[in-house]
Amino acid sequence: MNIKSNKISDIRQSYLKELSEIYEQQESAIFLDLIFEEILGLTRLERILNPEKRATESEILKIHFAVNDLKQHKPIQYILKKTEFYGLPFYVDERVLIPRPETEELVGWVLELYGQKVNCDILDIGTGSGCIAISIKKNLISANVWAMDVSPLSLEVAKMNAISNHADIHFFLQDILESPISENLPRFDVIVSNPPYVRNSEKLLMQKNVLDYEPALALFVEDSDPLKFYRAIAGFSREHLNPGGTLFFEINESLAAETAGLLESMGFSEIIVKQDIHNKNRMIKAKKS
């Protein structure tokens, strides 16, 4: 550590220089603001107003380790063990994907169409951190929400997040590719899923922080059958959706037409592909006829 003093201003300047060799200056500054708030309990404004404030040796060491992790391209969310999704706090670590803004849009679409419905039954397949199920439950209090995942490690995180957000979710362990589904489940009004949809061939387009740290099980699918999870979930939904119930997916923007065609071939109707804020085909919904 080559820091001029233990003043906050000197600490920040030193690590800003280190990070800016890897990240853009603005991104580096944002990372340091987040780290300072977590470790020192200082907001950006408080830091600016108190440049002479000093950090302890223990605090400097924690900042040093966090910066070293960033230099190894570890996501800031995993370093801080937290993120925000749909206005709610979530714990995250390498057991689960970091929730994305486009998934917030998927939740928003569900709530837009079902936000006034009373006592509806909703299932989130491949829940991961629990962000979809918990956000829906917090905004649709009367809903009965179930959430399943193939990974017991992911379910540990999801259950933690449900407790911390005071959300009553029925979690269960299940691989959607295996049948029959053993859980004694009701018929659902909504089934929603953000399944693995990144083809292995698309790994070359992805950042090191994703490839090295986020769980591949929740991200990638074979090029030979990129819609296998959609096919399995749609098949499950034909049996477990109420008549007129809705299936919502987050999708691979390059496979929107193929996903819509799959749903149509499996008997779903009123199929709509929706773009995200970046004008990418990112969501699809379909009705059980």
BAFI-3210 file (N, C-alpha, C; in Angstrom, 3 decimals, decimal comma, padded with zeros to 6 digits):
// residues 289
n [1|2|3|4|5|6|7|8|9|10|11|12|13|14|15|16|17|18|19|20|21|22|23|24|25|26|27|28|29|30|31|32|33|34|35|36|37|38|39|40|41|42|43|44|45|46|47|48|49|50|51|52|53|54|55|56|57|58|59|60|61|62|63|64|65|66|67|68|69|70|71|72|73|74|75|76|77|78|79|80|81|82|83|84|85|86|87|88|89|90|91|92|93|94|95|96|97|98|99|100|101|102|103|104|105|106|107|108|109|110|111|112|113|114|115|116|117|118|119|120|121|122|123|124|125|126|127|128|129|130|131|132|133|134|135|136|137|138|139|140|141|142|143|144|145|146|147|148|149|150|151|152|153|154|155|156|157|158|159|160|161|162|163|164|165|166|167|168|169|170|171|172|173|174|175|176|177|178|179|180|181|182|183|184|185|186|187|188|189|190|191|192|193|194|195|196|197|198|199|200|201|202|203|204|205|206|207|208|209|210|211|212|213|214|215|216|217|218|219|220|221|222|223|224|225|226|227|228|229|230|231|232|233|234|235|236|237|238|239|240|241|242|243|244|245|246|247|248|249|250|251|252|253|254|255|256|257|258|259|260|261|262|263|264|265|266|267|268|269|270|271|272|273|274|275|276|277|278|279|280|281|282|283|284|285|286|287|288|289]
n.u [000,852|000,679|000,146|-000,295|-001,186|-003,389|-005,642|-008,924|-009,158|-006,577|-006,389|-008,419|-007,522|-005,208|-006,121|-007,894|-006,251|-005,001|-007,191|-008,069|-006,374|-007,442|-010,239|-012,698|-012,394|-014,665|-016,201|-014,441|-014,435|-017,068|-017,093|-015,299|-016,697|-018,849|-017,495|-016,324|-018,611|-019,645|-017,564|-016,519|-018,754|-019,507|-021,225|-021,077|-021,339|-020,753|-018,104|-016,932|-017,389|-015,856|-012,888|-010,595|-010,998|-010,015|-009,044|-009,042|-006,398|-007,380|-009,662|-008,492|-007,140|-009,285|-010,386|-008,252|-008,195|-010,679|-010,290|-008,239|-009,678|-011,391|-009,520|-009,008|-011,172|-013,468|-016,937|-018,423|-020,724|-020,495|-018,274|-019,164|-021,252|-023,919|-026,773|-029,144|-032,511|-035,364|-035,941|-035,445|-033,353|-030,837|-028,993|-026,096|-023,898|-021,284|-022,867|-025,165|-026,637|-025,984|-028,581|-030,130|-030,858|-032,651|-034,131|-035,589|-037,352|-038,846|-040,157|-041,616|-043,375|-044,926|-046,180|-047,522|-049,579|-050,796|-050,951|-053,220|-054,656|-056,259|-055,285|-053,830|-051,947|-048,555|-045,615|-042,115|-039,603|-036,414|-035,170|-032,853|-031,290|-033,690|-034,844|-036,884|-039,242|-039,476|-039,647|-042,031|-043,836|-043,590|-044,743|-047,209|-049,075|-051,159|-050,747|-049,997|-046,919|-044,632|-041,360|-038,793|-035,693|-032,821|-030,512|-029,356|-027,695|-028,254|-030,881|-030,455|-029,478|-031,661|-033,663|-032,577|-032,769|-035,525|-036,304|-034,986|-036,284|-038,828|-040,704|-043,073|-042,458|-042,872|-040,488|-038,805|-036,787|-035,880|-035,294|-036,113|-035,815|-036,151|-038,629|-041,342|-042,493|-042,068|-043,167|-046,143|-048,141|-050,164|-052,505|-051,379|-051,692|-049,809|-046,705|-043,337|-040,084|-036,541|-034,558|-031,478|-029,940|-027,868|-025,880|-023,202|-021,388|-021,549|-020,041|-017,667|-018,372|-018,768|-018,057|-015,092|-015,593|-018,073|-017,741|-015,746|-016,754|-019,602|-022,263|-022,037|-023,962|-026,396|-026,380|-025,516|-026,119|-026,265|-025,248|-026,434|-029,006|-030,520|-032,944|-033,850|-034,576|-036,733|-038,531|-038,966|-040,053|-042,303|-043,695|-044,195|-045,778|-048,071|-049,416|-049,634|-050,533|-053,390|-056,369|-056,164|-054,100|-050,830|-047,628|-044,440|-041,299|-037,801|-035,620|-033,201|-032,014|-031,372|-032,855|-035,564|-037,647|-037,533|-038,165|-040,770|-041,972|-041,662|-043,342|-045,802|-046,046|-046,445|-048,954|-049,632|-051,061|-051,735|-049,166|-046,563|-043,728|-041,484|-039,570|-036,618|-035,331|-033,198|-033,935|-033,862|-034,960|-036,194|-038,037|-040,841|-044,274|-046,993|-050,218|-052,025|-054,105]
n.v [-001,195|002,101|004,761|008,147|009,232|008,490|009,896|010,333|011,549|011,168|008,396|007,731|008,984|007,566|004,927|005,408|006,036|003,552|001,889|003,154|002,370|000,125|000,321|002,663|006,139|007,342|005,095|003,855|005,757|005,555|002,920|003,204|005,011|003,408|001,419|002,940|003,844|001,451|000,381|002,516|003,855|006,232|008,480|009,689|012,484|013,082|012,273|014,146|016,485|016,065|015,898|015,655|013,690|010,662|007,260|004,107|001,683|-000,887|-000,379|000,679|-001,557|-003,243|-001,772|-001,951|-004,726|-004,947|-003,317|-004,753|-007,044|-005,926|-005,274|-007,760|-008,181|-008,943|-008,777|-005,809|-006,136|-008,699|-008,331|-006,507|-007,966|-007,454|-006,030|-004,019|-004,463|-003,794|-001,785|-002,990|-004,426|-006,880|-009,750|-011,015|-013,470|-015,598|-017,815|-017,201|-015,543|-012,100|-009,854|-008,319|-005,155|-005,509|-007,661|-006,547|-005,136|-007,207|-008,121|-005,798|-005,889|-008,156|-007,225|-005,036|-006,203|-007,908|-006,658|-005,746|-007,931|-010,194|-012,579|-014,286|-017,030|-017,581|-018,649|-018,774|-019,861|-021,175|-019,500|-018,373|-015,756|-015,106|-012,786|-012,145|-013,486|-012,476|-009,697|-009,530|-010,533|-008,589|-006,434|-007,291|-008,114|-009,862|-012,089|-015,574|-016,928|-019,044|-020,521|-022,030|-023,863|-025,404|-025,541|-026,159|-024,425|-021,922|-021,675|-021,393|-018,765|-017,365|-017,880|-016,558|-013,934|-013,662|-013,754|-011,464|-009,503|-009,773|-011,429|-013,787|-016,676|-019,710|-021,943|-024,429|-027,268|-028,244|-029,674|-028,438|-029,777|-032,369|-034,850|-036,557|-033,395|-033,211|-031,798|-030,949|-029,107|-026,161|-025,035|-022,434|-018,877|-017,289|-018,030|-017,421|-016,862|-016,608|-018,159|-020,068|-018,743|-017,912|-018,719|-021,086|-020,351|-017,641|-016,765|-015,485|-012,887|-011,878|-010,259|-010,440|-010,330|-011,526|-014,107|-015,232|-015,250|-015,412|-017,851|-020,472|-022,374|-021,059|-019,426|-020,374|-022,272|-025,096|-024,717|-026,405|-026,874|-024,415|-023,595|-025,329|-025,099|-023,356|-024,902|-026,996|-025,609|-024,454|-026,782|-027,786|-025,672|-025,899|-027,870|-026,869|-024,249|-022,195|-022,130|-019,552|-018,461|-016,870|-017,042|-015,890|-014,902|-014,097|-013,496|-014,573|-012,115|-012,649|-014,808|-014,394|-014,715|-017,467|-018,384|-017,420|-018,885|-021,487|-021,415|-020,976|-023,324|-025,066|-024,631|-022,242|-018,928|-015,482|-014,308|-012,191|-010,294|-008,294|-005,315|-004,208|-001,363|-000,761|-001,282|-003,959|-007,228|-008,668|-009,830|-012,050|-012,958|-015,238|-016,723|-019,333|-021,239]
n.w [000,000|-000,948|000,377|001,070|003,531|006,329|005,838|004,548|002,037|000,929|000,883|-000,885|-003,241|-003,814|-004,299|-006,313|-008,411|-008,828|-009,571|-011,859|-013,786|-014,770|-014,927|-016,223|-015,326|-014,094|-013,394|-011,630|-009,582|-008,682|-007,723|-005,541|-003,947|-003,175|-001,732|000,328|001,604|002,575|004,204|005,728|006,458|005,288|003,279|-000,128|-000,115|002,560|002,628|000,905|002,325|004,529|004,203|005,730|007,510|009,133|008,527|010,206|010,778|010,416|008,860|006,551|005,647|004,990|002,887|001,134|000,530|-000,750|-003,004|-004,234|-004,937|-006,836|-008,773|-009,686|-011,172|-009,848|-009,276|-007,966|-006,474|-005,397|-003,818|-001,894|-000,999|-001,526|-003,226|-005,054|-005,997|-007,766|-005,950|-003,527|-000,943|-001,500|-000,579|-002,102|-003,420|-004,777|-005,204|-006,548|-009,423|-010,181|-009,884|-012,723|-014,416|-016,572|-015,782|-013,757|-015,327|-016,360|-014,025|-013,547|-015,720|-015,150|-012,803|-013,792|-015,234|-013,422|-011,005|-009,672|-009,104|-006,919|-004,510|-006,256|-007,675|-007,994|-009,657|-009,589|-011,585|-011,323|-009,358|-008,174|-006,552|-005,526|-006,318|-008,216|-007,302|-004,650|-005,049|-006,493|-004,582|-002,542|-003,760|-004,439|-002,310|-001,593|-003,123|-003,573|-003,497|-005,055|-005,366|-007,200|-007,541|-009,030|-007,631|-004,419|-003,054|-004,138|-003,249|-000,524|-000,369|-001,477|000,439|002,649|001,689|001,445|004,119|005,166|003,759|004,624|003,298|002,437|001,036|-000,781|-001,006|-002,993|-003,877|-007,097|-010,282|-013,310|-015,647|-015,049|-014,555|-012,863|-011,456|-008,121|-006,006|-004,238|-005,908|-006,558|-009,120|-011,232|-011,673|-012,813|-014,259|-014,072|-015,398|-015,522|-017,215|-017,896|-020,766|-022,354|-025,006|-025,305|-027,274|-027,176|-025,121|-025,671|-025,997|-023,539|-020,374|-018,306|-015,557|-015,312|-016,453|-014,825|-012,253|-011,844|-011,472|-013,727|-014,230|-014,049|-016,197|-018,806|-021,841|-024,040|-027,443|-029,225|-028,362|-027,499|-026,453|-024,553|-021,842|-021,997|-023,437|-021,613|-019,424|-020,577|-021,228|-018,651|-017,796|-019,346|-018,008|-015,419|-015,326|-014,766|-016,852|-019,207|-017,826|-017,453|-018,954|-018,383|-019,671|-019,446|-022,148|-024,660|-026,705|-029,339|-029,994|-030,076|-032,005|-032,412|-029,853|-029,541|-031,611|-030,630|-028,342|-029,565|-031,057|-029,029|-028,205|-026,954|-026,744|-027,776|-027,852|-026,984|-027,663|-025,921|-025,786|-024,012|-022,121|-023,678|-026,183|-026,924|-027,729|-025,084|-023,377|-023,093|-023,299|-022,834|-023,278|-021,696|-023,563]
ca.u [000,000|001,464|-000,806|000,386|-001,593|-004,653|-006,768|-009,853|-008,841|-005,358|-006,718|-009,222|-006,702|-004,280|-006,813|-008,499|-005,192|-004,833|-008,351|-008,229|-005,551|-008,239|-011,597|-012,866|-012,260|-015,963|-016,571|-013,558|-014,914|-018,310|-016,696|-014,714|-017,779|-019,586|-016,627|-016,201|-019,882|-019,799|-016,525|-016,335|-020,044|-019,546|-021,795|-020,217|-021,399|-020,024|-016,679|-016,519|-017,439|-014,909|-011,688|-009,535|-011,342|-009,011|-009,476|-008,193|-005,590|-008,274|-010,509|-007,647|-006,883|-010,509|-010,461|-007,192|-008,648|-011,779|-009,708|-007,544|-010,706|-011,824|-008,446|-009,134|-012,449|-014,585|-018,027|-018,562|-021,843|-019,981|-017,342|-019,958|-022,256|-025,269|-027,192|-030,538|-033,342|-036,741|-036,035|-035,284|-031,980|-030,609|-027,676|-025,636|-022,522|-021,030|-023,858|-026,296|-026,421|-026,282|-029,789|-029,917|-031,953|-033,662|-035,012|-036,528|-038,399|-039,712|-041,009|-042,549|-044,400|-045,838|-046,972|-048,389|-050,743|-051,413|-050,797|-054,508|-055,342|-056,278|-055,107|-053,350|-050,870|-047,443|-044,430|-040,858|-038,775|-035,009|-035,282|-031,559|-031,271|-035,066|-035,198|-038,172|-040,329|-039,588|-040,120|-043,455|-044,577|-043,588|-045,600|-048,512|-049,100|-052,157|-050,377|-049,303|-045,761|-043,735|-040,102|-038,012|-034,367|-032,111|-029,344|-029,621|-026,923|-029,044|-032,044|-030,005|-029,424|-033,029|-034,374|-032,040|-033,329|-036,952|-036,399|-034,569|-037,275|-040,136|-041,557|-043,471|-042,319|-042,779|-039,337|-038,560|-035,673|-036,370|-034,729|-037,241|-035,563|-036,517|-040,055|-042,337|-042,229|-042,535|-043,865|-047,603|-048,312|-051,485|-052,506|-050,882|-052,161|-048,607|-045,402|-042,332|-038,755|-035,357|-033,740|-030,230|-030,213|-026,671|-025,259|-021,767|-020,656|-021,631|-019,136|-016,627|-018,900|-019,057|-016,973|-014,339|-016,222|-019,176|-017,238|-014,891|-017,341|-021,022|-022,460|-022,290|-025,192|-027,547|-026,179|-025,183|-026,842|-025,578|-025,670|-027,219|-030,409|-030,540|-034,279|-034,300|-035,251|-038,026|-039,390|-039,336|-040,925|-043,586|-044,382|-044,676|-046,824|-049,312|-050,083|-049,757|-051,177|-054,840|-056,804|-056,023|-052,911|-049,798|-046,246|-043,509|-039,892|-036,716|-035,156|-032,034|-032,493|-031,134|-033,722|-036,944|-038,565|-037,527|-038,878|-042,188|-042,404|-041,760|-044,549|-046,965|-046,128|-046,868|-050,361|-049,872|-051,629|-051,525|-047,727|-046,040|-042,322|-041,337|-038,195|-036,218|-035,051|-032,142|-034,559|-033,525|-036,033|-035,699|-039,099|-041,957|-045,360|-047,943|-051,385|-052,488|-055,410]
ca.v [000,000|003,324|005,818|009,300|009,305|007,793|010,781|009,789|012,115|010,535|006,988|007,681|009,372|006,475|003,779|005,856|005,913|002,120|001,341|003,808|001,651|-001,011|000,780|004,088|006,996|007,518|003,818|003,686|006,656|004,981|001,767|003,658|005,586|002,281|000,777|003,850|003,858|000,176|000,140|003,683|004,426|007,591|008,719|010,509|013,867|013,154|012,206|015,421|017,520|015,741|015,343|015,435|012,544|009,618|005,870|003,265|000,711|-001,977|000,086|000,793|-002,919|-003,722|-001,068|-002,530|-006,037|-004,718|-002,805|-005,876|-007,875|-005,215|-005,385|-009,118|-008,143|-009,456|-007,791|-005,027|-006,693|-009,838|-007,800|-005,907|-008,965|-006,893|-005,251|-003,570|-004,916|-003,307|-000,967|-003,814|-004,888|-008,314|-010,331|-011,843|-013,954|-016,403|-018,882|-016,743|-014,460|-010,735|-009,412|-007,318|-004,193|-006,024|-008,549|-005,630|-004,829|-008,392|-008,029|-004,701|-006,338|-009,022|-006,406|-004,184|-006,976|-008,658|-005,914|-005,511|-009,206|-010,627|-014,007|-015,074|-017,967|-017,258|-019,490|-018,323|-021,040|-020,787|-018,256|-017,766|-014,942|-014,871|-011,389|-012,031|-013,913|-011,576|-008,387|-009,668|-010,681|-007,313|-005,484|-007,925|-008,725|-010,935|-013,227|-016,736|-017,023|-020,191|-020,324|-023,262|-023,779|-026,683|-025,458|-025,939|-023,260|-020,742|-021,586|-020,850|-017,308|-016,881|-017,916|-015,446|-012,684|-013,624|-013,413|-010,079|-008,615|-010,081|-011,926|-015,177|-017,404|-021,167|-022,384|-025,865|-027,706|-029,043|-029,482|-028,376|-030,724|-033,704|-035,006|-035,522|-032,432|-033,952|-030,947|-030,876|-027,715|-025,752|-024,438|-021,066|-017,823|-016,770|-018,676|-016,486|-017,468|-016,083|-019,376|-019,922|-018,561|-017,477|-019,864|-021,215|-019,606|-016,213|-016,460|-014,575|-011,523|-011,537|-009,673|-011,316|-010,367|-012,481|-015,451|-015,751|-015,231|-015,744|-019,300|-020,857|-023,170|-020,166|-018,548|-020,895|-023,401|-025,612|-024,160|-027,402|-026,824|-023,231|-023,346|-026,510|-024,706|-022,790|-026,031|-027,714|-024,759|-024,346|-028,055|-027,774|-024,648|-026,412|-028,691|-026,228|-022,937|-022,135|-021,641|-018,101|-018,046|-016,258|-017,455|-014,789|-015,282|-013,276|-014,274|-014,181|-011,186|-013,223|-015,972|-014,003|-015,338|-018,896|-018,618|-017,222|-020,024|-022,634|-021,277|-021,162|-024,737|-025,819|-024,348|-020,978|-017,887|-014,083|-014,226|-010,843|-010,042|-006,918|-004,832|-003,533|000,068|-000,651|-001,695|-005,346|-008,184|-009,225|-010,484|-012,603|-013,529|-016,036|-017,194|-020,714|-021,179]
ca.w [000,000|-001,042|000,683|001,663|004,939|006,556|005,546|003,552|000,722|000,415|000,607|-002,103|-004,382|-004,098|-004,892|-007,575|-009,418|-009,108|-010,284|-013,161|-014,757|-015,247|-015,200|-016,527|-014,145|-013,437|-012,795|-010,475|-008,523|-008,156|-006,906|-004,285|-003,129|-002,594|-000,739|001,472|002,341|003,260|005,208|006,604|006,827|004,771|001,962|-000,991|000,360|003,830|002,308|000,315|003,366|005,607|003,569|006,717|008,351|009,005|008,643|011,046|010,054|010,050|007,758|005,351|005,193|004,332|001,600|000,304|000,038|-001,693|-004,242|-004,861|-005,573|-008,043|-009,761|-010,227|-011,900|-009,060|-009,273|-006,734|-005,694|-004,630|-002,820|-000,817|-000,623|-001,568|-004,376|-004,960|-007,112|-007,659|-004,752|-002,329|-000,731|-001,643|-000,371|-003,225|-003,476|-005,973|-005,360|-007,352|-010,370|-009,772|-010,594|-013,779|-014,634|-017,501|-015,020|-013,101|-016,305|-016,410|-012,837|-013,783|-016,678|-014,394|-011,875|-014,608|-015,676|-012,324|-009,769|-009,003|-008,922|-005,517|-004,211|-007,390|-007,386|-008,893|-009,508|-010,185|-011,866|-011,390|-008,594|-007,881|-005,332|-005,094|-006,605|-008,909|-006,414|-003,499|-005,526|-006,811|-003,325|-001,817|-004,469|-004,629|-000,980|-001,483|-003,968|-003,022|-004,377|-004,955|-006,091|-007,261|-008,147|-009,079|-006,767|-002,990|-002,619|-004,510|-002,371|000,759|-000,523|-001,687|001,719|003,437|001,177|001,784|005,542|005,392|003,140|005,226|002,213|002,654|-000,230|-000,665|-001,783|-003,079|-004,717|-008,221|-011,612|-014,243|-016,732|-014,581|-014,254|-012,581|-010,394|-006,951|-005,046|-004,348|-006,312|-007,056|-010,459|-011,113|-012,575|-013,472|-014,126|-014,577|-015,330|-016,212|-017,263|-018,649|-022,196|-023,075|-025,666|-025,034|-028,297|-026,872|-024,006|-026,149|-025,941|-022,148|-019,600|-017,409|-014,222|-015,381|-016,737|-013,759|-010,913|-011,731|-011,657|-015,115|-014,259|-014,199|-017,348|-020,131|-022,417|-025,229|-028,734|-029,956|-027,916|-026,639|-025,896|-023,812|-020,610|-022,375|-023,812|-020,390|-018,599|-021,283|-021,041|-017,268|-017,676|-019,941|-016,999|-014,115|-015,411|-014,914|-018,159|-019,279|-017,077|-018,281|-018,823|-018,661|-019,761|-019,982|-023,294|-025,449|-027,736|-030,662|-030,187|-029,793|-032,967|-032,152|-028,604|-029,841|-032,410|-029,731|-027,523|-030,437|-031,422|-027,851|-027,939|-026,265|-027,610|-027,369|-027,592|-027,176|-027,354|-025,449|-025,729|-022,789|-022,323|-024,681|-027,445|-027,222|-027,461|-023,834|-022,615|-023,865|-022,497|-023,614|-022,522|-021,857|-024,224]
c.u [000,884|000,536|-000,097|000,098|-002,875|-005,853|-007,622|-009,492|-007,607|-005,597|-007,450|-008,367|-005,764|-004,974|-007,534|-007,489|-004,995|-005,968|-008,488|-007,296|-006,324|-009,628|-011,583|-012,837|-013,576|-016,404|-015,722|-014,028|-016,186|-017,994|-016,166|-015,756|-018,568|-018,781|-016,497|-017,488|-020,048|-018,821|-016,407|-017,651|-020,212|-020,227|-020,829|-020,180|-020,616|-018,520|-016,161|-016,440|-016,416|-013,620|-010,558|-009,825|-010,357|-009,625|-008,525|-007,399|-006,450|-009,151|-009,714|-007,369|-008,102|-010,683|-009,449|-007,624|-009,772|-011,253|-008,952|-008,524|-011,202|-010,779|-008,407|-010,470|-013,608|-015,686|-018,158|-019,675|-021,388|-019,004|-018,106|-021,022|-023,671|-025,503|-028,617|-031,282|-034,775|-036,958|-035,849|-033,827|-031,882|-029,164|-027,327|-024,202|-022,413|-021,989|-024,994|-025,857|-026,686|-027,512|-029,506|-031,112|-033,042|-034,618|-035,998|-037,682|-039,363|-040,670|-042,043|-043,676|-045,420|-046,760|-047,926|-049,687|-051,487|-051,395|-052,075|-055,256|-055,196|-056,119|-054,690|-052,157|-049,784|-046,254|-043,262|-039,958|-037,334|-034,786|-033,947|-031,561|-032,663|-035,591|-036,560|-039,319|-040,549|-040,121|-041,598|-044,272|-044,666|-044,513|-046,995|-048,755|-050,037|-051,805|-049,754|-048,155|-044,916|-042,459|-039,291|-036,657|-033,725|-030,962|-029,729|-028,852|-027,650|-030,236|-031,663|-029,999|-030,832|-033,816|-033,887|-032,668|-034,820|-037,139|-036,071|-035,556|-038,698|-041,147|-041,820|-043,509|-042,226|-041,641|-039,282|-037,484|-036,202|-035,615|-035,884|-037,053|-035,890|-038,002|-040,269|-041,857|-042,879|-043,375|-045,379|-047,992|-049,742|-051,405|-052,151|-051,573|-051,002|-047,444|-044,396|-040,958|-037,733|-034,356|-032,388|-030,532|-029,006|-026,000|-023,749|-020,930|-020,652|-020,745|-018,082|-017,063|-019,056|-017,817|-016,351|-015,006|-017,407|-018,643|-016,479|-015,603|-018,802|-021,258|-022,872|-023,596|-026,419|-027,478|-026,236|-025,985|-026,119|-026,129|-026,597|-028,694|-030,601|-031,881|-034,763|-035,016|-036,628|-039,015|-039,880|-040,307|-042,284|-044,385|-044,960|-045,865|-048,141|-050,117|-050,417|-050,248|-052,685|-055,192|-056,779|-054,841|-051,795|-048,413|-045,360|-042,087|-039,015|-036,048|-033,838|-032,528|-032,344|-032,083|-035,190|-037,931|-038,674|-038,303|-040,380|-042,737|-042,569|-043,054|-045,815|-047,147|-046,604|-048,256|-050,644|-050,358|-051,312|-050,058|-047,218|-044,576|-042,188|-039,867|-037,905|-035,867|-033,939|-032,613|-034,100|-034,714|-035,648|-036,747|-040,155|-043,017|-046,310|-049,047|-051,597|-053,900|-056,456]
c.v [001,241|004,517|006,914|009,427|008,517|008,718|010,152|010,274|011,452|009,064|006,876|007,984|008,246|005,322|004,149|005,726|004,454|001,568|001,914|003,229|000,494|-000,570|002,245|004,890|007,124|006,233|003,549|004,523|006,111|003,780|002,202|004,297|004,480|001,593|001,643|003,869|002,573|000,031|001,293|004,289|005,851|007,643|009,575|011,953|014,035|013,086|013,537|016,511|017,286|015,142|015,028|014,246|011,413|008,223|005,125|002,299|-000,459|-001,597|000,188|-000,590|-003,493|-003,069|-001,669|-003,871|-005,884|-004,230|-003,919|-006,811|-007,226|-005,328|-006,782|-009,291|-008,800|-008,401|-007,099|-005,577|-007,876|-009,384|-007,260|-006,856|-008,385|-006,169|-004,789|-004,040|-004,497|-002,546|-001,715|-004,250|-006,409|-008,660|-011,153|-012,278|-014,891|-017,569|-018,505|-015,676|-013,115|-010,272|-008,257|-006,371|-004,719|-006,992|-007,733|-005,289|-005,999|-008,394|-006,929|-005,074|-007,240|-008,183|-005,473|-004,907|-007,650|-007,914|-005,660|-006,812|-009,679|-012,143|-014,839|-015,939|-017,809|-018,162|-018,868|-019,540|-020,617|-019,503|-017,599|-017,051|-014,719|-013,512|-011,247|-012,344|-012,926|-010,215|-008,430|-009,732|-009,359|-006,288|-006,031|-008,789|-009,923|-012,177|-014,351|-017,048|-018,241|-019,875|-021,613|-023,010|-025,154|-026,712|-025,242|-024,737|-021,964|-020,567|-021,085|-019,323|-016,726|-016,849|-016,819|-014,123|-012,559|-013,218|-011,935|-009,076|-008,882|-010,498|-013,412|-015,904|-018,897|-021,645|-023,908|-026,170|-028,602|-028,681|-029,535|-029,347|-032,154|-033,753|-036,381|-034,545|-032,976|-033,113|-030,961|-029,431|-027,428|-025,442|-022,959|-020,120|-017,273|-017,723|-017,759|-017,121|-016,645|-017,240|-019,117|-019,775|-018,072|-018,709|-019,897|-020,421|-018,104|-015,804|-015,440|-013,116|-011,023|-011,056|-010,696|-011,428|-011,325|-013,902|-016,058|-015,926|-015,683|-017,218|-019,669|-021,626|-022,307|-019,317|-019,248|-022,133|-023,825|-024,980|-025,117|-027,384|-025,639|-022,951|-024,483|-026,151|-024,109|-023,884|-026,769|-026,908|-024,592|-025,634|-028,174|-026,818|-025,087|-027,215|-027,912|-024,782|-023,102|-021,748|-020,113|-017,573|-017,607|-016,787|-016,288|-015,333|-014,059|-014,118|-013,738|-013,326|-011,753|-014,366|-015,650|-014,704|-016,838|-019,237|-018,454|-018,397|-021,280|-022,576|-021,488|-022,638|-025,597|-025,410|-023,075|-019,929|-016,501|-013,843|-012,826|-010,803|-008,569|-006,539|-004,182|-002,080|000,295|-001,133|-003,088|-006,236|-009,008|-009,997|-011,025|-013,093|-014,261|-016,544|-018,682|-020,661|-021,972]
c.w [000,000|-000,876|001,467|003,151|005,115|006,438|004,440|002,155|000,108|000,059|-000,719|-003,334|-004,798|-004,815|-006,188|-008,704|-009,813|-009,961|-011,683|-014,214|-015,392|-015,702|-015,643|-015,228|-013,377|-012,743|-011,554|-009,298|-007,879|-007,257|-005,546|-003,370|-002,438|-001,492|000,509|002,293|003,150|004,428|006,212|007,077|006,361|003,416|001,156|-000,498|001,657|003,599|001,789|001,390|004,475|005,043|004,553|007,633|008,072|009,208|009,565|010,182|009,573|008,863|006,463|004,773|004,462|002,960|000,630|-000,296|-000,988|-003,038|-004,973|-005,564|-006,867|-009,146|-010,388|-010,958|-011,152|-009,020|-007,917|-005,855|-004,848|-003,548|-001,616|-000,280|-000,633|-002,893|-004,124|-006,198|-006,835|-006,340|-003,448|-002,183|-000,839|-001,331|-001,609|-002,989|-004,668|-006,149|-006,300|-008,358|-009,710|-010,554|-011,555|-013,904|-015,565|-016,808|-014,190|-014,046|-016,450|-015,221|-013,014|-014,719|-015,987|-013,514|-012,624|-014,963|-014,528|-010,992|-009,005|-008,718|-007,479|-005,445|-005,419|-006,947|-008,450|-008,596|-010,263|-010,347|-012,114|-010,620|-008,263|-006,536|-004,756|-005,501|-007,285|-007,952|-005,278|-003,924|-005,883|-005,529|-002,570|-002,455|-004,757|-003,395|-000,901|-002,294|-003,138|-003,976|-004,028|-005,739|-006,037|-007,896|-008,092|-008,073|-005,302|-002,452|-002,961|-003,576|-000,977|000,721|-000,657|-000,379|002,654|003,012|001,476|003,246|005,764|004,798|003,634|004,159|002,420|001,305|000,059|-001,571|-001,861|-004,119|-005,834|-009,490|-012,604|-015,406|-016,341|-014,266|-013,636|-011,506|-009,133|-005,992|-005,306|-004,625|-006,726|-008,549|-010,298|-012,097|-013,399|-013,203|-014,791|-014,436|-016,096|-016,278|-017,941|-020,142|-022,987|-023,680|-025,387|-026,029|-028,037|-025,695|-024,412|-026,064|-024,513|-021,416|-018,644|-016,036|-014,180|-015,511|-015,554|-012,421|-010,836|-012,093|-013,081|-015,255|-014,534|-015,460|-018,697|-020,524|-023,688|-026,507|-029,474|-029,563|-026,971|-025,986|-025,001|-022,519|-020,905|-022,738|-022,563|-019,544|-019,259|-021,147|-019,640|-017,132|-018,308|-018,930|-015,734|-014,139|-015,440|-016,341|-018,184|-018,494|-018,009|-017,920|-019,244|-018,676|-019,994|-021,052|-023,853|-026,607|-029,143|-030,993|-029,918|-030,712|-032,714|-030,870|-028,804|-030,633|-031,574|-028,923|-028,362|-030,780|-030,256|-027,372|-027,172|-027,261|-027,045|-026,989|-027,936|-026,768|-026,994|-025,384|-024,384|-023,103|-023,345|-026,050|-027,898|-026,890|-026,229|-023,040|-023,558|-022,886|-023,425|-022,696|-022,753|-022,408|-023,460]
res [m|n|i|k|s|n|k|i|s|d|i|r|q|s|y|l|k|e|l|s|e|i|y|e|q|q|e|s|a|i|f|l|d|l|i|f|e|e|i|l|g|l|t|r|l|e|r|i|l|n|p|e|k|r|a|t|e|s|e|i|l|k|i|h|f|a|v|n|d|l|k|q|h|k|p|i|q|y|i|l|k|k|t|e|f|y|g|l|p|f|y|v|d|e|r|v|l|i|p|r|p|e|t|e|e|l|v|g|w|v|l|e|l|y|g|q|k|v|n|c|d|i|l|d|i|g|t|g|s|g|c|i|a|i|s|i|k|k|n|l|i|s|a|n|v|w|a|m|d|v|s|p|l|s|l|e|v|a|k|m|n|a|i|s|n|h|a|d|i|h|f|f|l|q|d|i|l|e|s|p|i|s|e|n|l|p|r|f|d|v|i|v|s|n|p|p|y|v|r|n|s|e|k|l|l|m|q|k|n|v|l|d|y|e|p|a|l|a|l|f|v|e|d|s|d|p|l|k|f|y|r|a|i|a|g|f|s|r|e|h|l|n|p|g|g|t|l|f|f|e|i|n|e|s|l|a|a|e|t|a|g|l|l|e|s|m|g|f|s|e|i|i|v|k|q|d|i|h|n|k|n|r|m|i|k|a|k|k|s]
***
